[in-house]
Amino acid sequence: MAPRKDDEEGECDVIGCTNPALRSVAGKKFSKAVSDVKVPGSRRVHVCKDHYRRFRKKTKADRKLERLDW
């Protein structure tokens, strides 16, 4: 993975969360998987470690099916 640029650093985009952003994921995919949190309607969503972990757990079955497909 490429190193993060300095201008990408910031806080988590989830409303009410002030943790530093760790990763960015697709906004629609994140909203669909983790529907109990509010995020701004943007293409990419920067999320902290905790929210990224929740996203990964919710999409685990989908990712497994995608890997088996190819």
Secondary structure by P-SEA (a helix, b strand, c coil): ccccccccccccccccccccccccccaaaaaaaccccccccccbbbbcaaaaaaaaaaaaaaaaaaaaac
